[in-house]
Amino acid sequence: MALTYEGGADFAAFLRRGANGRASLDLLVPDVRCAGCLGKVERAVGGLPGVTAARVNLTQKRLTVEFASAAADPGDVIAALDHLGYPATPYDPALARDAHEREGRQLIMALAVAGFGVMNTMMFSVPIWAGLFGQELGPATRTLMMWFSGIVGAPCALYAGMPFFRSAWRSLRARRANMDVPISIGVLLTLAISFSETVLRGRDVYFDAAVSLLFLLLIGRWLEHRLRARASSAAADLLALQAPTVTLVGRDEALTAIPLSRVSPGDLLLVRPGERLPVDGEVVQGASELDTSLLTGETAPVAVGAGQVCRAGALNLSGVLRLRATARSEDSALAAIARLIELGAQSKSRYVRLADKAAAVYVPVVHTVALMTFIGAWGLGVDAREALIRAVAVLIVTCPCALGLAVPAVQITASARLFRRGVLVKSGAALERLAEVDHVVFDKTGVLTLGRPRLRDTAPAAVAMAAPLARASRHPLARALAEAAGEGALAEDVTEVPGQGVEGVVGGRRCRLGKAGFLGVESHGSETELWFGYEGDMRIRFAFADAMRDDASDVVAALNARGLSVEILSGDLAGPVSRAAAAAEVSSWRAACTPEGKAARIDELAAAGRKVLMVGDGLNDAAALAKAHAAMAPGTALEASQNAADLVFSGDGLAAVVEAIDVARSARRRALENFALAALYNLIAGPAAMLGLVNPFVAAIAMSSSSLVVTLNALRTGARRWTS
């Protein structure tokens, strides 16, 4: 239920006050549905005194307002939105989810009622048009059938039309006309004329036309609702990586579990092996190795000790750490990436669909033509009843159903084709953006490569010697060595030295597996490595590499052949990145990129006019994925990255990237063809209705036929399967 602002009501408790003296407010605006709504709300709220910025996230229906002063009055914003026809409430994720689910239930109920109305209204309408048992109906029976048709059809049409009626009323209150306005007017006038014809014992009624029209339109509205339901919040999934509670070390060394939100800078925290660092902080005691692959993309664990600064989200692998918090959870690196993702999602929502642009011209033109039809026919001597029927036929026959289906039908068909090829499309608008890309940015780890360290060529005898000790360790490199060796015996008397390696007894002899320094040798440094050796015996070096995907170079060549340039952005070290770039035949690459650096590079490319497709899988890619013009992630990616992406692909290859671009470009061609078909239909059907050659029932059939033609053309969407 939305709040209506009244003088004296205080919403200041919902303000978030920042350290810079400014404040911000999140509001749920459930009636924001399209790019036009988005622009209207942002312009109106952004123009209020004291407001420095206003951004709408269409997926979450959330309006974020930033104020110049912490003393701002949020009631002014709520009042302005209510006056604009967009009632709002302070944002609550649970409330937003409930509103979305409630809208879905209402659409399902309206669709069910419309379906019931179509079937049962036709039961009475068909005899009116075709007779009963081969006999034409008499006047009394015909009138009775009309009343039965109205008794069933009118209530069904009024109930099923409520989503359109409410939308049209909000639009008119805001002094604008959306595509639901002509639909609503056409349905209501059709019902009014039908009742008039029934009372006056006329020949034709159109209750079936009204309810059939609504049934077709509700199918499209429900499909759109389902697409939005699949676009979950990447930022929320990202923040879910933070544990809800942390272990606080008190002054008396007592350990206390406290909520993450209560952590303050200066608090001493205990982080055990297997736990993620809850906040940014400095290690004050202990040594361990951290898996920072989600933050930086680097596959090799990073050794940390006292005095080193660590970032929230890193996974503690081996030793117990005492961490001095340097930031609150909402100010951590993880939260900063989440904010970047939200900003990217909000800017992505500004994409204006071709159908919305066409509707801006279409709606006033249709209203004007229908009015001119009524006035012109009446002025030429046609009686008012017939003139009104012609005007209603114009509204129905030019109903924007085909125009509204022009893009969604193509999107649904293209999404289904890609799904069969292992690509999940999460947003219909993503295909439109994907068709426009001219530059592709790949992450290295987990995208161009498989994202898992693999043992390079090593003598089987050496692997067999080190395997018992490797099987006793949780270190990623040790697990890769154990995987290469297969199942077998475990070492005895195993001791793991945090940040160094593991020591134990194999075959009665003491041995070590770990870093070069742990075994008393000098590291080669240029590759990821482990060393193994028996006490007082020779040392064996194991080298690891992140294997390239088999089709990486073929995919890059295919993208270049389609006119797209390719670049690599990686958080890994320069050596591995340069080798991956050479293997994939990519000349442009950057290494040691932070999440903020990747997002900044995407912004830089966008400012230069490039339409960027980002393909990434790690936490360090999530912000760049959200900011890119289009984004893809492999099915093995972190959930937050998958949700920040527009498309998710499965399999061990990258061929899905090329196929998705080919299908998206094909979908764009079909969408433009559908717009042309819809325009041609209106150019023919509109004048026919104006001349009285089409009544409302025939108009409804013609409108449905145009929708069918558009849908059949959409089924041609696709491309031949690309293989490397």
C-alpha positions in Angstrom: 0.0 0.0 0.0 1.5 3.4 -1.0 1.9 6.3 1.3 0.3 9.6 0.6 2.3 12.5 2.0 0.4 14.8 4.3 1.7 17.9 5.9 3.2 17.1 9.3 4.1 13.5 8.4 7.7 12.8 9.1 9.7 10.5 6.9 13.2 11.7 8.1 13.8 8.4 9.8 14.2 6.8 6.4 17.1 9.1 5.4 20.6 7.6 5.2 23.1 10.3 6.3 26.6 10.1 5.0 29.9 11.4 6.5 30.0 14.2 3.9 26.9 15.8 5.5 24.6 14.8 2.7 21.6 12.4 2.8 20.0 9.8 0.5 16.7 8.1 0.4 15.4 4.9 -1.3 11.8 4.7 -2.4 9.7 1.9 -3.9 7.8 3.3 -6.9 5.7 0.2 -8.1 4.0 2.0 -11.0 7.3 2.8 -12.9 7.1 0.4 -15.9 8.9 1.8 -18.9 11.7 4.2 -20.0 9.1 7.0 -20.3 8.1 6.5 -16.7 11.7 6.4 -15.7 12.6 9.7 -17.5 9.5 11.5 -16.1 10.2 10.5 -12.5 13.9 11.3 -12.7 13.2 14.7 -14.2 10.5 15.7 -11.8 12.3 14.6 -8.6 15.7 15.8 -9.9 14.2 19.3 -10.3 13.1 19.6 -6.7 15.0 22.1 -4.4 17.7 20.4 -2.5 17.9 17.3 -4.7 21.2 16.6 -6.3 20.4 13.4 -8.1 17.6 11.0 -8.7 18.0 7.5 -10.3 15.4 4.8 -11.0 16.2 1.1 -11.1 13.5 -0.4 -13.3 14.2 -4.0 -12.3 13.8 -3.2 -8.6 11.4 -0.3 -9.1 13.6 1.6 -6.7 14.1 5.4 -6.8 17.4 6.6 -5.1 17.3 10.3 -4.2 20.4 12.2 -3.1 20.0 15.4 -1.2 22.5 18.3 -0.8 21.9 18.5 2.9 21.2 16.0 5.7 18.3 18.2 6.8 16.4 17.5 3.6 12.6 16.7 3.8 11.8 13.4 2.0 8.1 14.2 2.3 8.5 16.7 -0.5 9.7 13.9 -2.8 6.9 11.6 -1.8 4.3 14.4 -2.3 5.8 15.3 -5.8 5.6 11.6 -6.9 2.0 11.3 -5.7 1.0 14.4 -7.6 2.8 12.9 -10.7 0.7 9.8 -10.4 3.4 7.5 -9.0 2.7 6.8 -5.3 5.8 5.7 -3.4 6.8 4.2 -0.1 10.2 4.0 1.7 12.0 1.1 0.0 11.8 -2.3 1.7 13.1 -5.3 -0.3 10.4 -7.5 1.2 7.7 -4.9 0.3 9.1 -4.7 -3.3 9.0 -8.5 -3.6 5.5 -8.6 -2.3 4.4 -5.9 -4.8 5.9 -7.8 -7.7 4.3 -11.1 -6.6 0.9 -9.3 -6.1 1.2 -7.9 -9.6 1.8 -11.4 -11.0 -1.2 -12.8 -9.2 -3.4 -10.0 -10.5 -2.2 -10.7 -14.1 -2.8 -14.4 -13.8 -6.3 -13.8 -12.4 -7.1 -11.3 -15.1 -5.8 -13.7 -17.8 -7.9 -16.5 -16.4 -11.0 -14.4 -16.3 -10.3 -13.2 -19.9 -9.9 -16.8 -21.1 -13.1 -17.8 -19.4 -14.9 -14.8 -21.0 -13.5 -15.6 -24.5 -14.8 -19.2 -24.4 -18.2 -18.5 -22.9 -18.9 -15.3 -24.8 -18.2 -17.1 -28.1 -20.8 -19.7 -27.1 -23.4 -17.0 -27.4 -21.8 -14.9 -30.1 -21.3 -17.6 -32.7 -25.1 -18.4 -33.0 -25.7 -14.6 -33.5 -23.3 -14.6 -36.5 -23.8 -18.1 -37.9 -27.2 -19.2 -36.7 -28.1 -22.1 -34.5 -28.4 -25.7 -36.0 -28.4 -24.3 -39.5 -31.3 -21.9 -38.7 -31.1 -18.1 -38.5 -32.2 -16.9 -35.1 -35.4 -15.0 -34.7 -35.5 -11.5 -33.3 -36.4 -12.6 -29.8 -33.8 -15.4 -29.6 -31.2 -13.1 -31.2 -31.8 -10.5 -28.5 -31.6 -13.2 -25.8 -28.2 -14.4 -27.1 -27.0 -10.7 -27.1 -28.0 -10.3 -23.4 -26.3 -13.6 -22.5 -23.2 -12.5 -24.4 -23.2 -9.2 -22.5 -23.9 -10.8 -19.1 -20.8 -13.0 -19.5 -18.5 -10.8 -21.6 -18.9 -7.4 -20.0 -18.0 -8.3 -16.4 -15.1 -10.4 -17.7 -13.9 -7.5 -19.9 -14.2 -5.0 -17.1 -12.2 -7.2 -14.7 -9.6 -8.4 -17.2 -9.1 -4.8 -18.4 -8.3 -3.4 -14.9 -4.4 -3.5 -15.5 -4.9 -1.5 -18.6 -7.6 0.8 -17.1 -5.4 1.6 -14.1 -2.3 2.3 -16.3 -4.3 4.5 -18.6 -5.8 6.5 -15.7 -2.3 7.1 -14.2 -1.1 8.2 -17.6 -3.9 10.6 -18.1 -3.5 12.0 -14.5 0.1 12.7 -15.4 -1.1 14.5 -18.6 0.4 12.0 -21.0 -1.0 9.1 -23.1 0.6 5.7 -23.1 -0.4 2.7 -25.2 -3.0 1.6 -22.7 -5.1 4.7 -23.3 -6.4 3.7 -26.8 -6.9 0.1 -25.6 -9.0 1.2 -22.6 -11.0 3.7 -24.7 -11.6 1.1 -27.4 -12.7 -1.6 -24.9 -15.1 0.7 -23.0 -16.6 2.2 -26.1 -17.1 -1.3 -27.6 -18.9 -2.5 -24.4 -21.1 0.7 -24.4 -22.0 0.3 -28.1 -22.8 -3.4 -27.6 -25.1 -2.7 -24.7 -26.7 0.1 -26.8 -27.3 -2.3 -29.7 -28.7 -4.9 -27.3 -31.2 -2.5 -25.7 -32.2 -1.0 -29.1 -32.5 -4.5 -30.6 -29.8 -3.8 -33.2 -28.1 -6.3 -35.4 -24.5 -6.5 -34.1 -22.8 -6.7 -30.7 -19.1 -6.9 -29.9 -18.7 -8.3 -26.4 -16.6 -11.1 -27.8 -14.3 -8.6 -29.5 -13.6 -6.7 -26.3 -12.8 -9.7 -24.2 -10.7 -11.4 -27.0 -8.6 -8.3 -27.4 -7.9 -8.2 -23.7 -7.0 -11.9 -23.6 -4.4 -11.5 -26.3 -2.9 -8.4 -24.7 -2.7 -10.0 -21.2 -0.7 -12.9 -22.6 2.0 -10.3 -23.7 1.8 -8.4 -20.4 2.2 -11.6 -18.3 5.3 -12.7 -20.4 6.8 -9.3 -19.8 6.2 -9.7 -16.1 7.9 -13.1 -16.1 11.0 -11.6 -17.8 11.3 -9.0 -15.1 10.9 -11.6 -12.4 14.1 -13.4 -13.7 16.2 -10.2 -13.5 17.2 -10.6 -9.8 19.5 -8.1 -8.0 23.2 -8.8 -8.5 24.1 -6.4 -5.7 22.0 -8.3 -3.2 23.6 -11.6 -4.2 27.0 -10.0 -3.9 26.4 -8.7 -0.4 25.1 -12.1 0.6 28.7 -13.3 0.4 29.2 -11.4 3.7 28.5 -13.6 6.7 25.6 -12.2 8.8 27.7 -12.5 12.0 31.4 -12.1 12.8 33.6 -13.1 15.8 34.7 -10.1 17.9 37.7 -10.4 20.2 37.1 -8.5 23.4 39.6 -6.8 25.7 39.6 -9.9 27.9 40.2 -12.1 24.9 36.6 -13.3 25.1 35.1 -14.2 21.7 31.6 -12.8 20.9 29.4 -13.3 17.8 28.0 -10.0 16.8 25.9 -8.9 13.7 28.0 -7.7 10.8 26.3 -4.3 10.9 27.7 -3.6 14.4 31.3 -3.9 13.3 33.1 -0.5 13.7 36.6 0.6 12.6 39.1 -0.4 15.2 37.3 -3.6 16.3 39.5 -6.8 16.5 38.0 -9.7 14.7 38.8 -13.4 14.5 38.7 -15.0 11.0 39.0 -18.8 10.9 40.1 -21.0 7.9 37.2 -21.4 5.5 35.6 -18.0 6.4 35.5 -14.9 4.2 36.9 -11.7 5.5 33.8 -9.7 6.7 35.2 -6.2 6.3 38.3 -4.4 5.1 41.1 -4.6 7.7 44.7 -5.1 8.7 46.2 -8.4 9.9 47.5 -7.9 13.4 48.3 -11.5 14.2 48.6 -14.8 12.3 49.6 -15.9 8.9 47.6 -17.5 6.2 46.8 -17.6 2.5 43.9 -15.9 1.0 41.9 -16.9 -2.1 41.3 -13.5 -3.7 40.2 -14.9 -7.1 36.7 -13.4 -6.7 38.2 -10.0 -6.0 41.1 -9.9 -8.4 40.8 -12.9 -10.7 44.2 -14.2 -9.7 44.1 -17.9 -9.2 47.2 -18.3 -7.1 46.6 -17.9 -3.3 48.1 -14.8 -1.7 50.2 -15.1 1.5 49.3 -12.6 4.2 50.8 -11.9 7.6 50.9 -9.3 10.3 50.8 -5.7 9.0 49.2 -6.5 5.7 45.9 -4.9 4.5 43.1 -7.3 3.3 39.8 -6.6 1.6 36.4 -7.9 2.4 35.3 -11.0 0.4 38.7 -12.8 0.4 38.5 -16.4 1.5 40.8 -17.4 4.4 42.4 -20.8 3.3 44.7 -22.0 6.0 45.6 -20.1 9.2 43.7 -18.2 11.9 43.9 -14.5 11.5 43.2 -11.6 13.8 42.0 -8.6 11.8 41.7 -5.0 12.8 38.7 -3.6 11.0 39.4 -0.4 9.0 35.9 0.1 7.6 32.3 -0.7 8.3 30.6 -3.4 6.2 28.7 -0.7 4.2 32.1 1.0 3.4 34.0 -2.2 2.5 35.4 -3.0 -0.9 32.6 -5.6 -1.4 29.9 -3.0 -0.7 31.7 -0.6 -3.0 31.5 -3.1 -5.8 27.8 -3.7 -5.0 27.2 0.0 -5.4 29.0 0.0 -8.7 26.7 -2.8 -9.9 23.6 -0.9 -8.9 24.7 2.2 -10.7 25.4 0.1 -13.8 22.0 -1.5 -13.6 20.3 1.9 -13.3 22.2 3.4 -16.3 21.4 0.2 -18.3 17.7 0.8 -17.6 17.8 4.0 -19.6 17.8 2.0 -22.8 14.7 3.2 -24.7 13.0 0.5 -26.8 12.0 1.1 -30.4 8.4 0.3 -29.4 8.4 3.0 -26.8 9.6 5.6 -29.4 6.9 4.5 -31.8 4.3 4.7 -29.2 5.1 8.3 -28.4 3.9 9.2 -31.9 1.4 6.4 -32.3 -1.0 7.1 -29.4 -1.9 10.8 -30.2 -2.2 9.9 -33.9 -4.7 7.1 -33.3 -6.8 9.3 -31.0 -6.9 12.1 -33.5 -7.8 9.7 -36.4 -10.6 8.1 -34.4 -12.1 11.5 -33.5 -11.8 12.7 -37.1 -13.5 9.5 -38.3 -16.5 10.2 -36.0 -16.7 13.9 -36.8 -16.2 13.3 -40.6 -18.8 10.5 -40.9 -21.4 12.4 -38.9 -20.7 15.5 -40.9 -21.2 13.5 -44.2 -24.7 12.4 -43.1 -23.9 9.1 -41.3 -26.0 8.8 -38.2 -24.2 9.2 -34.8 -24.5 5.5 -33.9 -22.8 4.4 -37.1 -20.2 7.1 -36.9 -19.3 6.0 -33.4 -19.1 2.4 -34.5 -16.6 3.5 -37.2 -14.6 5.4 -34.6 -14.5 2.4 -32.3 -13.5 0.1 -35.2 -10.6 2.5 -35.9 -9.4 2.2 -32.3 -9.7 -1.6 -32.3 -8.2 -2.2 -35.8 -5.3 0.1 -35.0 -4.8 -1.4 -31.5 -1.1 -1.4 -30.7 -1.1 -5.2 -30.1 1.0 -5.9 -33.2 3.2 -2.9 -32.4 3.5 -4.1 -28.8 4.4 -7.7 -29.9 6.9 -6.5 -32.6 9.8 -6.6 -30.2 8.7 -9.0 -27.4 7.7 -11.8 -29.8 11.2 -11.6 -31.4 12.9 -11.5 -28.0 11.0 -14.6 -26.8 11.8 -16.5 -29.9 15.5 -15.5 -29.8 15.7 -16.4 -26.1 14.2 -19.8 -26.8 16.7 -20.4 -29.6 19.6 -19.4 -27.5 18.3 -21.5 -24.5 18.5 -24.6 -26.7 22.1 -23.7 -27.5 23.0 -23.4 -23.8 22.6 -19.6 -23.4 20.1 -18.2 -20.9 18.8 -14.7 -21.7 17.7 -12.9 -18.6 16.4 -9.7 -20.1 14.6 -9.1 -23.3 16.3 -5.7 -23.8 19.7 -7.4 -23.5 19.3 -8.8 -27.0 18.8 -5.3 -28.4 21.9 -4.1 -26.7 23.9 -7.2 -27.7 23.1 -6.6 -31.4 24.7 -3.1 -31.1 28.0 -4.1 -29.6 31.2 -3.3 -31.5 33.9 -4.1 -28.9 34.2 -7.3 -26.7 36.1 -7.3 -23.4 37.1 -10.7 -21.9 38.2 -11.5 -18.4 41.0 -14.1 -18.4 40.5 -16.4 -15.5 37.5 -18.5 -15.9 36.5 -17.0 -19.2 39.4 -17.4 -21.7 40.8 -20.0 -19.4 39.0 -22.7 -17.4 39.7 -20.9 -14.1 41.3 -24.0 -12.4 45.0 -24.6 -11.9 46.2 -27.7 -13.8 49.5 -29.5 -13.3 51.7 -29.1 -16.3 53.7 -31.9 -17.8 55.5 -33.7 -15.0 56.9 -37.2 -14.6 54.2 -39.6 -13.3 56.7 -41.0 -10.8 57.2 -37.6 -9.2 53.5 -36.9 -9.0 53.0 -40.3 -7.3 55.6 -39.4 -4.7 54.0 -36.1 -3.8 50.3 -37.2 -4.1 49.9 -38.7 -0.5 50.9 -35.3 1.0 48.8 -33.3 -1.6 45.7 -35.3 -0.7 46.0 -34.1 2.9 45.9 -30.4 2.0 43.1 -28.0 1.2 45.4 -25.7 -0.8 44.1 -25.2 -4.4 47.4 -26.2 -6.0 47.7 -29.3 -3.8 44.2 -30.3 -4.8 45.2 -29.9 -8.5 48.2 -32.1 -7.9 46.0 -34.7 -6.1 43.5 -34.6 -8.9 46.2 -35.4 -11.5 47.4 -38.3 -9.4 44.0 -39.8 -8.8 42.9 -41.7 -5.7 45.4 -43.2 -3.4 47.0 -43.3 0.1 47.2 -40.4 2.5 50.3 -39.1 4.3 50.6 -39.7 8.0 51.4 -37.2 10.9 50.3 -34.3 8.7 50.9 -30.7 9.8 49.9 -27.7 7.8 52.0 -24.6 8.2 49.8 -21.5 7.4 51.2 -19.6 4.4 54.0 -22.1 3.7 52.8 -25.6 3.0 52.2 -29.0 4.5 54.5 -31.5 6.2 54.0 -35.2 6.9 55.3 -38.8 6.6 55.1 -40.9 3.4 56.4 -44.4 3.4 58.2 -43.9 6.7 60.1 -40.8 5.4 59.3 -37.2 6.4 58.6 -34.8 3.5 57.3 -31.4 2.7 55.1 -29.9 0.0 54.7 -26.1 -0.4 56.5 -22.9 -1.2 60.1 -22.8 -2.4 61.2 -21.2 0.9 59.5 -23.9 2.9 61.7 -26.5 1.3 64.9 -24.3 1.4 65.2 -23.6 -2.4 64.9 -20.5 -4.5 61.7 -19.9 -6.4 61.7 -19.6 -10.1 59.1 -16.8 -9.7 57.7 -16.7 -13.2 55.1 -19.4 -12.8 52.7 -20.8 -10.2 54.6 -23.6 -8.5 54.8 -26.1 -5.6 57.9 -27.8 -4.4 58.2 -31.3 -2.9 61.0 -33.1 -1.2 62.0 -35.8 1.3 64.0 -34.7 4.3 67.7 -34.6 3.2 66.9 -35.5 -0.4 66.4 -33.8 -3.8 63.7 -31.3 -4.4 61.0 -31.6 -7.2 59.3 -28.7 -8.7 55.7 -28.8 -9.9 54.5 -26.0 -12.3 50.8 -25.2 -12.7 48.9 -23.2 -15.4 45.3 -22.2 -15.9 44.4 -24.0 -19.1 43.0 -22.1 -22.0 39.6 -22.9 -23.4 40.0 -25.0 -26.6 38.1 -22.6 -28.9 39.4 -19.3 -27.4 41.5 -18.3 -30.5 38.8 -19.4 -32.9 36.2 -17.3 -31.1 38.4 -14.2 -31.2 38.9 -14.7 -34.9 35.2 -15.1 -35.5 34.5 -11.9 -33.5 37.1 -10.0 -35.5 35.5 -11.3 -38.8 32.2 -9.8 -37.6 33.8 -6.4 -37.2 34.3 -6.5 -33.4 37.5 -5.6 -31.7 38.6 -7.6 -28.7 40.4 -6.7 -25.4 41.4 -8.6 -22.2 41.0 -7.0 -18.8 42.4 -9.2 -16.0 43.2 -8.9 -12.3 45.9 -11.5 -12.7 49.6 -10.9 -13.1 51.1 -9.6 -16.3 52.9 -12.9 -17.1 49.9 -15.1 -17.2 47.8 -12.5 -18.9 50.3 -11.9 -21.7 50.5 -15.7 -22.3 46.7 -16.0 -22.5 46.5 -13.0 -24.8 49.1 -14.6 -27.1 47.3 -17.9 -27.1 44.0 -16.3 -28.0 45.7 -13.9 -30.5 44.5 -10.8 -28.7 46.8 -7.8 -29.1 45.1 -5.4 -26.5 45.3 -6.5 -22.9 45.6 -5.1 -19.3 46.8 -6.9 -16.2 46.5 -6.3 -12.5 43.1 -4.5 -12.9 41.1 -3.8 -9.8 37.2 -4.1 -9.9 37.1 -0.3 -10.0 39.7 -0.2 -12.7 37.7 -2.6 -14.9 34.5 -0.5 -14.4 36.5 2.7 -15.2 37.8 1.1 -18.4 34.2 0.2 -19.4 33.2 3.9 -18.7 36.2 5.1 -20.7 35.2 3.0 -23.7 31.6 4.1 -23.5 32.7 7.7 -23.4 34.6 7.1 -26.6 31.4 5.9 -28.2 32.0 2.2 -28.1 29.3 -0.3 -27.4 31.0 -2.9 -25.1 30.1 -6.5 -24.5 31.8 -7.6 -21.2 32.4 -11.3 -20.6 33.4 -12.1 -17.1 32.9 -14.5 -14.2 34.5 -13.2 -11.0 33.5 -10.8 -8.3 36.0 -8.4 -9.7 34.0 -8.4 -13.0 30.6 -7.8 -11.4 30.8 -4.0 -11.6 32.1 -4.0 -15.2 29.4 -6.5 -16.2 26.7 -4.1 -14.8 28.2 -1.1 -16.5 28.8 -2.6 -19.9 26.3 -2.1 -22.8 25.7 -5.9 -22.7 27.2 -8.6 -20.5 27.7 -12.3 -20.5 29.0 -14.8 -17.9 29.7 -18.5 -17.9 27.6 -20.8 -15.9 30.5 -21.5 -13.6 30.6 -17.9 -12.6 29.9 -16.5 -9.2 26.1 -16.0 -8.6 26.6 -12.3 -8.2 28.3 -12.1 -11.6 25.7 -14.2 -13.3 23.0 -11.9 -12.0 24.9 -8.8 -13.1 25.1 -10.3 -16.6 22.4 -10.2 -19.2 23.2 -13.7 -20.6 24.6 -16.8 -19.0 26.1 -19.6 -21.1 27.1 -23.1 -20.2 29.7 -25.5 -21.5 33.5 -25.5 -21.7 33.7 -23.4 -24.9 33.2 -19.7 -25.8 31.2 -20.4 -29.0 28.1 -19.2 -27.2 29.4 -15.7 -27.3 29.5 -15.7 -31.1 26.2 -17.5 -31.4 24.5 -15.0 -29.1 25.7 -12.0 -31.1 24.6 -13.7 -34.4 21.1 -14.4 -32.9 20.8 -10.9 -31.4 21.6 -9.3 -34.8 19.1 -11.6 -36.5 16.5 -10.6 -33.8 17.1 -6.9 -34.5 16.4 -7.4 -38.2 13.2 -9.3 -37.4 12.1 -6.6 -35.0 12.5 -3.9 -37.7 10.6 -6.1 -40.1 7.8 -6.4 -37.6 7.6 -2.7 -37.2 7.3 -2.4 -40.9 4.6 -5.1 -41.0 2.7 -3.3 -38.2 2.9 0.0 -40.0 1.7 -1.5 -43.3 -1.2 -3.2 -41.6 -2.3 0.1 -40.0 -2.0 1.9 -43.3 -4.4 -0.6 -44.9 -6.8 -1.4 -42.0 -7.1 2.2 -40.7 -8.6 3.7 -43.8 -10.9 0.6 -44.3 -12.3 1.2 -40.8 -12.7 4.9 -41.4 -14.8 4.2 -44.5 -17.1 1.8 -42.6 -15.8 -1.3 -44.4 -14.8 -2.9 -41.1 -17.0 -3.3 -38.0 -15.6 -3.8 -34.4 -15.8 -7.6 -34.6 -14.0 -7.8 -37.9 -11.5 -5.2 -36.6 -10.8 -7.5 -33.6 -10.2 -10.4 -36.0 -7.9 -8.2 -38.2 -6.0 -7.0 -35.2 -5.5 -10.6 -34.0 -4.4 -11.6 -37.5 -1.8 -8.8 -37.6 -0.5 -10.0 -34.3 -0.3 -13.6 -35.7 1.7 -12.4 -38.7 4.1 -10.5 -36.5 4.5 -13.6 -34.3 5.1 -15.9 -37.3 7.8 -13.5 -38.6 9.4 -13.6 -35.2 9.7 -17.4 -35.4 12.2 -16.8 -38.3 14.6 -15.4 -35.8 17.9 -17.2 -35.5 21.1 -18.1 -37.2 23.0 -21.1 -38.3 24.9 -22.7 -35.4 28.4 -21.5 -35.4 31.2 -24.0 -34.8 34.9 -23.4 -34.5 
